Amino acid sequence: DMVKSADVGGLDKYVRKNISASTMCRFIHFLMCHNGHWTLVVHDTESGEWKHYNLMRQRMVRVDVHYTEALLLVS
């Protein structure tokens, strides 16, 4: 809900607080729940890479809505 919040000031404060609290950590974990399904987004502070972990595999050509939600967090 915080990612989709229209309160830009509140979102900025939330992100700054959590990022500053994790300055000594290599990996920052973001648990995400979308449509009742949990996935994990991990930021590697050393390499700058983001990874998305989703145990539910998409079938055929369907768009992975959980990955789409994770992209919102990364951006």
mmCIF file of the N, C-alpha and C atoms, coordinates in Angstrom:
data_MODEL
# 
_entry.id   MODEL 
# 
loop_
_atom_site.group_PDB 
_atom_site.id 
_atom_site.type_symbol 
_atom_site.label_atom_id 
_atom_site.label_alt_id 
_atom_site.label_comp_id 
_atom_site.label_asym_id 
_atom_site.label_entity_id 
_atom_site.label_seq_id 
_atom_site.pdbx_PDB_ins_code 
_atom_site.Cartn_x 
_atom_site.Cartn_y 
_atom_site.Cartn_z 
_atom_site.occupancy 
_atom_site.B_iso_or_equiv 
_atom_site.pdbx_formal_charge 
_atom_site.auth_seq_id 
_atom_site.auth_comp_id 
_atom_site.auth_asym_id 
_atom_site.auth_atom_id 
_atom_site.pdbx_PDB_model_num 
ATOM 1   N N  . ASP A 1 1  ? 0.818  -1.197  0.000   1.00 0.00 ? 1  ASP A N  1 
ATOM 2   C CA . ASP A 1 1  ? 0.000  0.000   0.000   1.00 0.00 ? 1  ASP A CA 1 
ATOM 3   C C  . ASP A 1 1  ? 0.860  1.258   0.000   1.00 0.00 ? 1  ASP A C  1 
ATOM 4   N N  . MET A 1 2  ? 2.005  1.215   0.685   1.00 0.00 ? 2  MET A N  1 
ATOM 5   C CA . MET A 1 2  ? 2.862  2.400   0.751   1.00 0.00 ? 2  MET A CA 1 
ATOM 6   C C  . MET A 1 2  ? 3.417  2.744   -0.627  1.00 0.00 ? 2  MET A C  1 
ATOM 7   N N  . VAL A 1 3  ? 3.715  1.734   -1.439  1.00 0.00 ? 3  VAL A N  1 
ATOM 8   C CA . VAL A 1 3  ? 4.265  1.977   -2.771  1.00 0.00 ? 3  VAL A CA 1 
ATOM 9   C C  . VAL A 1 3  ? 3.271  2.726   -3.642  1.00 0.00 ? 3  VAL A C  1 
ATOM 10  N N  . LYS A 1 4  ? 1.991  2.412   -3.497  1.00 0.00 ? 4  LYS A N  1 
ATOM 11  C CA . LYS A 1 4  ? 0.960  3.045   -4.317  1.00 0.00 ? 4  LYS A CA 1 
ATOM 12  C C  . LYS A 1 4  ? 0.390  4.307   -3.672  1.00 0.00 ? 4  LYS A C  1 
ATOM 13  N N  . SER A 1 5  ? 0.921  4.719   -2.560  1.00 0.00 ? 5  SER A N  1 
ATOM 14  C CA . SER A 1 5  ? 0.394  5.856   -1.830  1.00 0.00 ? 5  SER A CA 1 
ATOM 15  C C  . SER A 1 5  ? 0.532  7.148   -2.632  1.00 0.00 ? 5  SER A C  1 
ATOM 16  N N  . ALA A 1 6  ? -0.498 7.977   -2.576  1.00 0.00 ? 6  ALA A N  1 
ATOM 17  C CA . ALA A 1 6  ? -0.459 9.282   -3.244  1.00 0.00 ? 6  ALA A CA 1 
ATOM 18  C C  . ALA A 1 6  ? 0.296  10.301  -2.393  1.00 0.00 ? 6  ALA A C  1 
ATOM 19  N N  . ASP A 1 7  ? 0.554  9.957   -1.146  1.00 0.00 ? 7  ASP A N  1 
ATOM 20  C CA . ASP A 1 7  ? 1.267  10.855  -0.234  1.00 0.00 ? 7  ASP A CA 1 
ATOM 21  C C  . ASP A 1 7  ? 2.768  10.736  -0.495  1.00 0.00 ? 7  ASP A C  1 
ATOM 22  N N  . VAL A 1 8  ? 3.277  11.563  -1.406  1.00 0.00 ? 8  VAL A N  1 
ATOM 23  C CA . VAL A 1 8  ? 4.679  11.488  -1.804  1.00 0.00 ? 8  VAL A CA 1 
ATOM 24  C C  . VAL A 1 8  ? 5.603  11.783  -0.626  1.00 0.00 ? 8  VAL A C  1 
ATOM 25  N N  . GLY A 1 9  ? 5.236  12.742  0.211   1.00 0.00 ? 9  GLY A N  1 
ATOM 26  C CA . GLY A 1 9  ? 6.047  13.067  1.387   1.00 0.00 ? 9  GLY A CA 1 
ATOM 27  C C  . GLY A 1 9  ? 6.125  11.907  2.355   1.00 0.00 ? 9  GLY A C  1 
ATOM 28  N N  . GLY A 1 10 ? 4.998  11.235  2.569   1.00 0.00 ? 10 GLY A N  1 
ATOM 29  C CA . GLY A 1 10 ? 4.965  10.079  3.462   1.00 0.00 ? 10 GLY A CA 1 
ATOM 30  C C  . GLY A 1 10 ? 5.768  8.918   2.906   1.00 0.00 ? 10 GLY A C  1 
ATOM 31  N N  . LEU A 1 11 ? 5.680  8.717   1.598   1.00 0.00 ? 11 LEU A N  1 
ATOM 32  C CA . LEU A 1 11 ? 6.442  7.653   0.949   1.00 0.00 ? 11 LEU A CA 1 
ATOM 33  C C  . LEU A 1 11 ? 7.939  7.931   1.054   1.00 0.00 ? 11 LEU A C  1 
ATOM 34  N N  . ASP A 1 12 ? 8.332  9.165   0.809   1.00 0.00 ? 12 ASP A N  1 
ATOM 35  C CA . ASP A 1 12 ? 9.743  9.542   0.901   1.00 0.00 ? 12 ASP A CA 1 
ATOM 36  C C  . ASP A 1 12 ? 10.270 9.331   2.320   1.00 0.00 ? 12 ASP A C  1 
ATOM 37  N N  . LYS A 1 13 ? 9.484  9.733   3.310   1.00 0.00 ? 13 LYS A N  1 
ATOM 38  C CA . LYS A 1 13 ? 9.882  9.561   4.710   1.00 0.00 ? 13 LYS A CA 1 
ATOM 39  C C  . LYS A 1 13 ? 10.015 8.071   5.061   1.00 0.00 ? 13 LYS A C  1 
ATOM 40  N N  . TYR A 1 14 ? 9.070  7.270   4.594   1.00 0.00 ? 14 TYR A N  1 
ATOM 41  C CA . TYR A 1 14 ? 9.079  5.833   4.846   1.00 0.00 ? 14 TYR A CA 1 
ATOM 42  C C  . TYR A 1 14 ? 10.331 5.183   4.255   1.00 0.00 ? 14 TYR A C  1 
ATOM 43  N N  . VAL A 1 15 ? 10.642 5.507   2.997   1.00 0.00 ? 15 VAL A N  1 
ATOM 44  C CA . VAL A 1 15 ? 11.799 4.922   2.327   1.00 0.00 ? 15 VAL A CA 1 
ATOM 45  C C  . VAL A 1 15 ? 13.094 5.370   3.001   1.00 0.00 ? 15 VAL A C  1 
ATOM 46  N N  . ARG A 1 16 ? 13.232 6.663   3.283   1.00 0.00 ? 16 ARG A N  1 
ATOM 47  C CA . ARG A 1 16 ? 14.451 7.160   3.935   1.00 0.00 ? 16 ARG A CA 1 
ATOM 48  C C  . ARG A 1 16 ? 14.684 6.500   5.281   1.00 0.00 ? 16 ARG A C  1 
ATOM 49  N N  . LYS A 1 17 ? 13.623 6.368   6.061   1.00 0.00 ? 17 LYS A N  1 
ATOM 50  C CA . LYS A 1 17 ? 13.742 5.764   7.392   1.00 0.00 ? 17 LYS A CA 1 
ATOM 51  C C  . LYS A 1 17 ? 14.237 4.326   7.284   1.00 0.00 ? 17 LYS A C  1 
ATOM 52  N N  . ASN A 1 18 ? 13.662 3.559   6.372   1.00 0.00 ? 18 ASN A N  1 
ATOM 53  C CA . ASN A 1 18 ? 14.028 2.152   6.251   1.00 0.00 ? 18 ASN A CA 1 
ATOM 54  C C  . ASN A 1 18 ? 15.389 1.960   5.597   1.00 0.00 ? 18 ASN A C  1 
ATOM 55  N N  . ILE A 1 19 ? 15.743 2.780   4.638   1.00 0.00 ? 19 ILE A N  1 
ATOM 56  C CA . ILE A 1 19 ? 17.049 2.667   3.996   1.00 0.00 ? 19 ILE A CA 1 
ATOM 57  C C  . ILE A 1 19 ? 18.147 3.065   4.976   1.00 0.00 ? 19 ILE A C  1 
ATOM 58  N N  . SER A 1 20 ? 17.948 4.143   5.722   1.00 0.00 ? 20 SER A N  1 
ATOM 59  C CA . SER A 1 20 ? 18.980 4.567   6.674   1.00 0.00 ? 20 SER A CA 1 
ATOM 60  C C  . SER A 1 20 ? 19.156 3.554   7.803   1.00 0.00 ? 20 SER A C  1 
ATOM 61  N N  . ALA A 1 21 ? 18.095 2.853   8.162   1.00 0.00 ? 21 ALA A N  1 
ATOM 62  C CA . ALA A 1 21 ? 18.182 1.836   9.215   1.00 0.00 ? 21 ALA A CA 1 
ATOM 63  C C  . ALA A 1 21 ? 18.961 0.608   8.750   1.00 0.00 ? 21 ALA A C  1 
ATOM 64  N N  . SER A 1 22 ? 19.135 0.471   7.445   1.00 0.00 ? 22 SER A N  1 
ATOM 65  C CA . SER A 1 22 ? 19.791 -0.728  6.935   1.00 0.00 ? 22 SER A CA 1 
ATOM 66  C C  . SER A 1 22 ? 21.143 -0.428  6.283   1.00 0.00 ? 22 SER A C  1 
ATOM 67  N N  . THR A 1 23 ? 21.769 0.669   6.649   1.00 0.00 ? 23 THR A N  1 
ATOM 68  C CA . THR A 1 23 ? 23.024 1.060   6.002   1.00 0.00 ? 23 THR A CA 1 
ATOM 69  C C  . THR A 1 23 ? 24.156 0.058   6.232   1.00 0.00 ? 23 THR A C  1 
ATOM 70  N N  . MET A 1 24 ? 24.127 -0.693  7.298   1.00 0.00 ? 24 MET A N  1 
ATOM 71  C CA . MET A 1 24 ? 25.186 -1.658  7.576   1.00 0.00 ? 24 MET A CA 1 
ATOM 72  C C  . MET A 1 24 ? 24.873 -3.049  7.013   1.00 0.00 ? 24 MET A C  1 
ATOM 73  N N  . CYS A 1 25 ? 23.760 -3.186  6.324   1.00 0.00 ? 25 CYS A N  1 
ATOM 74  C CA . CYS A 1 25 ? 23.352 -4.487  5.787   1.00 0.00 ? 25 CYS A CA 1 
ATOM 75  C C  . CYS A 1 25 ? 23.653 -4.573  4.296   1.00 0.00 ? 25 CYS A C  1 
ATOM 76  N N  . ARG A 1 26 ? 24.042 -5.753  3.842   1.00 0.00 ? 26 ARG A N  1 
ATOM 77  C CA . ARG A 1 26 ? 24.269 -5.931  2.402   1.00 0.00 ? 26 ARG A CA 1 
ATOM 78  C C  . ARG A 1 26 ? 22.950 -6.114  1.668   1.00 0.00 ? 26 ARG A C  1 
ATOM 79  N N  . PHE A 1 27 ? 22.051 -6.906  2.229   1.00 0.00 ? 27 PHE A N  1 
ATOM 80  C CA . PHE A 1 27 ? 20.790 -7.200  1.554   1.00 0.00 ? 27 PHE A CA 1 
ATOM 81  C C  . PHE A 1 27 ? 19.625 -6.557  2.300   1.00 0.00 ? 27 PHE A C  1 
ATOM 82  N N  . ILE A 1 28 ? 18.749 -5.893  1.545   1.00 0.00 ? 28 ILE A N  1 
ATOM 83  C CA . ILE A 1 28 ? 17.534 -5.314  2.113   1.00 0.00 ? 28 ILE A CA 1 
ATOM 84  C C  . ILE A 1 28 ? 16.360 -6.087  1.523   1.00 0.00 ? 28 ILE A C  1 
ATOM 85  N N  . HIS A 1 29 ? 15.521 -6.636  2.391   1.00 0.00 ? 29 HIS A N  1 
ATOM 86  C CA . HIS A 1 29 ? 14.399 -7.470  1.966   1.00 0.00 ? 29 HIS A CA 1 
ATOM 87  C C  . HIS A 1 29 ? 13.095 -6.672  2.027   1.00 0.00 ? 29 HIS A C  1 
ATOM 88  N N  . PHE A 1 30 ? 12.325 -6.785  0.973   1.00 0.00 ? 30 PHE A N  1 
ATOM 89  C CA . PHE A 1 30 ? 11.014 -6.146  0.904   1.00 0.00 ? 30 PHE A CA 1 
ATOM 90  C C  . PHE A 1 30 ? 9.982  -7.239  0.634   1.00 0.00 ? 30 PHE A C  1 
ATOM 91  N N  . LEU A 1 31 ? 9.173  -7.561  1.641   1.00 0.00 ? 31 LEU A N  1 
ATOM 92  C CA . LEU A 1 31 ? 8.085  -8.516  1.452   1.00 0.00 ? 31 LEU A CA 1 
ATOM 93  C C  . LEU A 1 31 ? 6.923  -7.788  0.794   1.00 0.00 ? 31 LEU A C  1 
ATOM 94  N N  . MET A 1 32 ? 6.335  -8.410  -0.209  1.00 0.00 ? 32 MET A N  1 
ATOM 95  C CA . MET A 1 32 ? 5.220  -7.796  -0.918  1.00 0.00 ? 32 MET A CA 1 
ATOM 96  C C  . MET A 1 32 ? 4.056  -8.770  -0.974  1.00 0.00 ? 32 MET A C  1 
ATOM 97  N N  . CYS A 1 33 ? 2.869  -8.255  -0.740  1.00 0.00 ? 33 CYS A N  1 
ATOM 98  C CA . CYS A 1 33 ? 1.656  -9.058  -0.861  1.00 0.00 ? 33 CYS A CA 1 
ATOM 99  C C  . CYS A 1 33 ? 0.767  -8.417  -1.920  1.00 0.00 ? 33 CYS A C  1 
ATOM 100 N N  . HIS A 1 34 ? 0.439  -9.182  -2.956  1.00 0.00 ? 34 HIS A N  1 
ATOM 101 C CA . HIS A 1 34 ? -0.445 -8.703  -4.017  1.00 0.00 ? 34 HIS A CA 1 
ATOM 102 C C  . HIS A 1 34 ? -1.463 -9.790  -4.312  1.00 0.00 ? 34 HIS A C  1 
ATOM 103 N N  . ASN A 1 35 ? -2.733 -9.431  -4.232  1.00 0.00 ? 35 ASN A N  1 
ATOM 104 C CA . ASN A 1 35 ? -3.823 -10.395 -4.450  1.00 0.00 ? 35 ASN A CA 1 
ATOM 105 C C  . ASN A 1 35 ? -3.699 -11.625 -3.562  1.00 0.00 ? 35 ASN A C  1 
ATOM 106 N N  . GLY A 1 36 ? -3.247 -11.417 -2.311  1.00 0.00 ? 36 GLY A N  1 
ATOM 107 C CA . GLY A 1 36 ? -3.149 -12.508 -1.352  1.00 0.00 ? 36 GLY A CA 1 
ATOM 108 C C  . GLY A 1 36 ? -1.957 -13.421 -1.549  1.00 0.00 ? 36 GLY A C  1 
ATOM 109 N N  . HIS A 1 37 ? -1.024 -13.046 -2.428  1.00 0.00 ? 37 HIS A N  1 
ATOM 110 C CA . HIS A 1 37 ? 0.157  -13.870 -2.686  1.00 0.00 ? 37 HIS A CA 1 
ATOM 111 C C  . HIS A 1 37 ? 1.409  -13.086 -2.310  1.00 0.00 ? 37 HIS A C  1 
ATOM 112 N N  . TRP A 1 38 ? 2.263  -13.706 -1.498  1.00 0.00 ? 38 TRP A N  1 
ATOM 113 C CA . TRP A 1 38 ? 3.486  -13.051 -1.030  1.00 0.00 ? 38 TRP A CA 1 
ATOM 114 C C  . TRP A 1 38 ? 4.661  -13.350 -1.951  1.00 0.00 ? 38 TRP A C  1 
ATOM 115 N N  . THR A 1 39 ? 5.443  -12.310 -2.251  1.00 0.00 ? 39 THR A N  1 
ATOM 116 C CA . THR A 1 39 ? 6.700  -12.467 -2.974  1.00 0.00 ? 39 THR A CA 1 
ATOM 117 C C  . THR A 1 39 ? 7.763  -11.665 -2.228  1.00 0.00 ? 39 THR A C  1 
ATOM 118 N N  . LEU A 1 40 ? 8.997  -11.834 -2.638  1.00 0.00 ? 40 LEU A N  1 
ATOM 119 C CA . LEU A 1 40 ? 10.104 -11.172 -1.972  1.00 0.00 ? 40 LEU A CA 1 
ATOM 120 C C  . LEU A 1 40 ? 10.952 -10.421 -2.993  1.00 0.00 ? 40 LEU A C  1 
ATOM 121 N N  . VAL A 1 41 ? 11.254 -9.163  -2.690  1.00 0.00 ? 41 VAL A N  1 
ATOM 122 C CA . VAL A 1 41 ? 12.168 -8.371  -3.501  1.00 0.00 ? 41 VAL A CA 1 
ATOM 123 C C  . VAL A 1 41 ? 13.386 -8.087  -2.624  1.00 0.00 ? 41 VAL A C  1 
ATOM 124 N N  . VAL A 1 42 ? 14.584 -8.340  -3.160  1.00 0.00 ? 42 VAL A N  1 
ATOM 125 C CA . VAL A 1 42 ? 15.810 -8.163  -2.397  1.00 0.00 ? 42 VAL A CA 1 
ATOM 126 C C  . VAL A 1 42 ? 16.726 -7.187  -3.139  1.00 0.00 ? 42 VAL A C  1 
ATOM 127 N N  . HIS A 1 43 ? 17.225 -6.209  -2.404  1.00 0.00 ? 43 HIS A N  1 
ATOM 128 C CA . HIS A 1 43 ? 18.181 -5.252  -2.969  1.00 0.00 ? 43 HIS A CA 1 
ATOM 129 C C  . HIS A 1 43 ? 19.567 -5.556  -2.412  1.00 0.00 ? 43 HIS A C  1 
ATOM 130 N N  . ASP A 1 44 ? 20.539 -5.756  -3.297  1.00 0.00 ? 44 ASP A N  1 
ATOM 131 C CA . ASP A 1 44 ? 21.930 -5.992  -2.915  1.00 0.00 ? 44 ASP A CA 1 
ATOM 132 C C  . ASP A 1 44 ? 22.623 -4.631  -2.912  1.00 0.00 ? 44 ASP A C  1 
ATOM 133 N N  . THR A 1 45 ? 22.961 -4.127  -1.734  1.00 0.00 ? 45 THR A N  1 
ATOM 134 C CA . THR A 1 45 ? 23.530 -2.779  -1.630  1.00 0.00 ? 45 THR A CA 1 
ATOM 135 C C  . THR A 1 45 ? 24.943 -2.693  -2.187  1.00 0.00 ? 45 THR A C  1 
ATOM 136 N N  . GLU A 1 46 ? 25.643 -3.818  -2.291  1.00 0.00 ? 46 GLU A N  1 
ATOM 137 C CA . GLU A 1 46 ? 27.006 -3.791  -2.843  1.00 0.00 ? 46 GLU A CA 1 
ATOM 138 C C  . GLU A 1 46 ? 26.996 -3.734  -4.366  1.00 0.00 ? 46 GLU A C  1 
ATOM 139 N N  . SER A 1 47 ? 26.169 -4.545  -4.987  1.00 0.00 ? 47 SER A N  1 
ATOM 140 C CA . SER A 1 47 ? 26.145 -4.597  -6.456  1.00 0.00 ? 47 SER A CA 1 
ATOM 141 C C  . SER A 1 47 ? 25.104 -3.649  -7.052  1.00 0.00 ? 47 SER A C  1 
ATOM 142 N N  . GLY A 1 48 ? 24.131 -3.236  -6.230  1.00 0.00 ? 48 GLY A N  1 
ATOM 143 C CA . GLY A 1 48 ? 23.053 -2.377  -6.726  1.00 0.00 ? 48 GLY A CA 1 
ATOM 144 C C  . GLY A 1 48 ? 21.954 -3.151  -7.442  1.00 0.00 ? 48 GLY A C  1 
ATOM 145 N N  . GLU A 1 49 ? 22.038 -4.480  -7.441  1.00 0.00 ? 49 GLU A N  1 
ATOM 146 C CA . GLU A 1 49 ? 21.054 -5.306  -8.135  1.00 0.00 ? 49 GLU A CA 1 
ATOM 147 C C  . GLU A 1 49 ? 19.802 -5.525  -7.298  1.00 0.00 ? 49 GLU A C  1 
ATOM 148 N N  . TRP A 1 50 ? 18.700 -5.730  -8.005  1.00 0.00 ? 50 TRP A N  1 
ATOM 149 C CA . TRP A 1 50 ? 17.416 -6.079  -7.399  1.00 0.00 ? 50 TRP A CA 1 
ATOM 150 C C  . TRP A 1 50 ? 17.030 -7.465  -7.900  1.00 0.00 ? 50 TRP A C  1 
ATOM 151 N N  . LYS A 1 51 ? 16.513 -8.308  -7.004  1.00 0.00 ? 51 LYS A N  1 
ATOM 152 C CA . LYS A 1 51 ? 16.038 -9.646  -7.372  1.00 0.00 ? 51 LYS A CA 1 
ATOM 153 C C  . LYS A 1 51 ? 14.608 -9.808  -6.884  1.00 0.00 ? 51 LYS A C  1 
ATOM 154 N N  . HIS A 1 52 ? 13.803 -10.505 -7.673  1.00 0.00 ? 52 HIS A N  1 
ATOM 155 C CA . HIS A 1 52 ? 12.411 -10.775 -7.302  1.00 0.00 ? 52 HIS A CA 1 
ATOM 156 C C  . HIS A 1 52 ? 12.231 -12.283 -7.196  1.00 0.00 ? 52 HIS A C  1 
ATOM 157 N N  . TYR A 1 53 ? 11.729 -12.737 -6.063  1.00 0.00 ? 53 TYR A N  1 
ATOM 158 C CA . TYR A 1 53 ? 11.515 -14.165 -5.819  1.00 0.00 ? 53 TYR A CA 1 
ATOM 159 C C  . TYR A 1 53 ? 10.023 -14.436 -5.704  1.00 0.00 ? 53 TYR A C  1 
ATOM 160 N N  . ASN A 1 54 ? 9.538  -15.340 -6.545  1.00 0.00 ? 54 ASN A N  1 
ATOM 161 C CA . ASN A 1 54 ? 8.130  -15.685 -6.584  1.00 0.00 ? 54 ASN A CA 1 
ATOM 162 C C  . ASN A 1 54 ? 8.025  -17.195 -6.758  1.00 0.00 ? 54 ASN A C  1 
ATOM 163 N N  . LEU A 1 55 ? 7.477  -17.864 -5.758  1.00 0.00 ? 55 LEU A N  1 
ATOM 164 C CA . LEU A 1 55 ? 7.363  -19.325 -5.823  1.00 0.00 ? 55 LEU A CA 1 
ATOM 165 C C  . LEU A 1 55 ? 6.276  -19.792 -6.783  1.00 0.00 ? 55 LEU A C  1 
ATOM 166 N N  . MET A 1 56 ? 5.364  -18.895 -7.147  1.00 0.00 ? 56 MET A N  1 
ATOM 167 C CA . MET A 1 56 ? 4.285  -19.266 -8.057  1.00 0.00 ? 56 MET A CA 1 
ATOM 168 C C  . MET A 1 56 ? 4.719  -18.960 -9.497  1.00 0.00 ? 56 MET A C  1 
ATOM 169 N N  . ARG A 1 57 ? 4.900  -19.987 -10.289 1.00 0.00 ? 57 ARG A N  1 
ATOM 170 C CA . ARG A 1 57 ? 5.317  -19.801 -11.671 1.00 0.00 ? 57 ARG A CA 1 
ATOM 171 C C  . ARG A 1 57 ? 4.118  -19.441 -12.541 1.00 0.00 ? 57 ARG A C  1 
ATOM 172 N N  . GLN A 1 58 ? 4.340  -18.536 -13.472 1.00 0.00 ? 58 GLN A N  1 
ATOM 173 C CA . GLN A 1 58 ? 3.282  -18.155 -14.397 1.00 0.00 ? 58 GLN A CA 1 
ATOM 174 C C  . GLN A 1 58 ? 3.148  -19.218 -15.487 1.00 0.00 ? 58 GLN A C  1 
ATOM 175 N N  . ARG A 1 59 ? 1.933  -19.458 -15.910 1.00 0.00 ? 59 ARG A N  1 
ATOM 176 C CA . ARG A 1 59 ? 1.685  -20.461 -16.946 1.00 0.00 ? 59 ARG A CA 1 
ATOM 177 C C  . ARG A 1 59 ? 1.480  -19.780 -18.288 1.00 0.00 ? 59 ARG A C  1 
ATOM 178 N N  . MET A 1 60 ? 2.000  -20.394 -19.299 1.00 0.00 ? 60 MET A N  1 
ATOM 179 C CA . MET A 1 60 ? 1.905  -19.915 -20.678 1.00 0.00 ? 60 MET A CA 1 
ATOM 180 C C  . MET A 1 60 ? 2.434  -18.495 -20.809 1.00 0.00 ? 60 MET A C  1 
ATOM 181 N N  . VAL A 1 61 ? 1.680  -17.627 -21.464 1.00 0.00 ? 61 VAL A N  1 
ATOM 182 C CA . VAL A 1 61 ? 2.174  -16.295 -21.792 1.00 0.00 ? 61 VAL A CA 1 
ATOM 183 C C  . VAL A 1 61 ? 1.592  -15.225 -20.871 1.00 0.00 ? 61 VAL A C  1 
ATOM 184 N N  . ARG A 1 62 ? 0.960  -15.616 -19.827 1.00 0.00 ? 62 ARG A N  1 
ATOM 185 C CA . ARG A 1 62 ? 0.337  -14.638 -18.927 1.00 0.00 ? 62 ARG A CA 1 
ATOM 186 C C  . ARG A 1 62 ? 1.372  -13.698 -18.336 1.00 0.00 ? 62 ARG A C  1 
ATOM 187 N N  . VAL A 1 63 ? 0.966  -12.471 -18.145 1.00 0.00 ? 63 VAL A N  1 
ATOM 188 C CA . VAL A 1 63 ? 1.840  -11.476 -17.522 1.00 0.00 ? 63 VAL A CA 1 
ATOM 189 C C  . VAL A 1 63 ? 1.934  -11.778 -16.033 1.00 0.00 ? 63 VAL A C  1 
ATOM 190 N N  . ASP A 1 64 ? 3.126  -11.709 -15.482 1.00 0.00 ? 64 ASP A N  1 
ATOM 191 C CA . ASP A 1 64 ? 3.338  -11.945 -14.049 1.00 0.00 ? 64 ASP A CA 1 
ATOM 192 C C  . ASP A 1 64 ? 3.004  -10.656 -13.299 1.00 0.00 ? 64 ASP A C  1 
ATOM 193 N N  . VAL A 1 65 ? 1.790  -10.592 -12.768 1.00 0.00 ? 65 VAL A N  1 
ATOM 194 C CA . VAL A 1 65 ? 1.346  -9.374  -12.082 1.00 0.00 ? 65 VAL A CA 1 
ATOM 195 C C  . VAL A 1 65 ? 2.175  -9.102  -10.832 1.00 0.00 ? 65 VAL A C  1 
ATOM 196 N N  . HIS A 1 66 ? 2.725  -10.145 -10.233 1.00 0.00 ? 66 HIS A N  1 
ATOM 197 C CA . HIS A 1 66 ? 3.541  -9.972  -9.037  1.00 0.00 ? 66 HIS A CA 1 
ATOM 198 C C  . HIS A 1 66 ? 4.881  -9.316  -9.396  1.00 0.00 ? 66 HIS A C  1 
ATOM 199 N N  . TYR A 1 67 ? 5.431  -9.693  -10.533 1.00 0.00 ? 67 TYR A N  1 
ATOM 200 C CA . TYR A 1 67 ? 6.663  -9.069  -11.009 1.00 0.00 ? 67 TYR A CA 1 
ATOM 201 C C  . TYR A 1 67 ? 6.405  -7.603  -11.369 1.00 0.00 ? 67 TYR A C  1 
ATOM 202 N N  . THR A 1 68 ? 5.260  -7.332  -11.960 1.00 0.00 ? 68 THR A N  1 
ATOM 203 C CA . THR A 1 68 ? 4.882  -5.962  -12.301 1.00 0.00 ? 68 THR A CA 1 
ATOM 204 C C  . THR A 1 68 ? 4.810  -5.098  -11.040 1.00 0.00 ? 68 THR A C  1 
ATOM 205 N N  . GLU A 1 69 ? 4.256  -5.638  -9.966  1.00 0.00 ? 69 GLU A N  1 
ATOM 206 C CA . GLU A 1 69 ? 4.198  -4.929  -8.692  1.00 0.00 ? 69 GLU A CA 1 
ATOM 207 C C  . GLU A 1 69 ? 5.597  -4.694  -8.134  1.00 0.00 ? 69 GLU A C  1 
ATOM 208 N N  . ALA A 1 70 ? 6.470  -5.684  -8.285  1.00 0.00 ? 70 ALA A N  1 
ATOM 209 C CA . ALA A 1 70 ? 7.849  -5.545  -7.805  1.00 0.00 ? 70 ALA A CA 1 
ATOM 210 C C  . ALA A 1 70 ? 8.575  -4.433  -8.559  1.00 0.00 ? 70 ALA A C  1 
ATOM 211 N N  . LEU A 1 71 ? 8.295  -4.290  -9.838  1.00 0.00 ? 71 LEU A N  1 
ATOM 212 C CA . LEU A 1 71 ? 8.917  -3.206  -10.615 1.00 0.00 ? 71 LEU A CA 1 
ATOM 213 C C  . LEU A 1 71 ? 8.530  -1.827  -10.082 1.00 0.00 ? 71 LEU A C  1 
ATOM 214 N N  . LEU A 1 72 ? 7.322  -1.703  -9.547  1.00 0.00 ? 72 LEU A N  1 
ATOM 215 C CA . LEU A 1 72 ? 6.902  -0.438  -8.934  1.00 0.00 ? 72 LEU A CA 1 
ATOM 216 C C  . LEU A 1 72 ? 7.799  -0.097  -7.744  1.00 0.00 ? 72 LEU A C  1 
ATOM 217 N N  . LEU A 1 73 ? 8.109  -1.096  -6.951  1.00 0.00 ? 73 LEU A N  1 
ATOM 218 C CA . LEU A 1 73 ? 8.974  -0.882  -5.791  1.00 0.00 ? 73 LEU A CA 1 
ATOM 219 C C  . LEU A 1 73 ? 10.380 -0.459  -6.228  1.00 0.00 ? 73 LEU A C  1 
ATOM 220 N N  . VAL A 1 74 ? 10.922 -1.145  -7.216  1.00 0.00 ? 74 VAL A N  1 
ATOM 221 C CA . VAL A 1 74 ? 12.267 -0.862  -7.694  1.00 0.00 ? 74 VAL A CA 1 
ATOM 222 C C  . VAL A 1 74 ? 12.364 0.550   -8.276  1.00 0.00 ? 74 VAL A C  1 
ATOM 223 N N  . SER A 1 75 ? 11.320 0.930   -9.016  1.00 0.00 ? 75 SER A N  1 
ATOM 224 C CA . SER A 1 75 ? 11.371 2.267   -9.626  1.00 0.00 ? 75 SER A CA 1 
ATOM 225 C C  . SER A 1 75 ? 11.112 3.337   -8.600  1.00 0.00 ? 75 SER A C  1 
# 
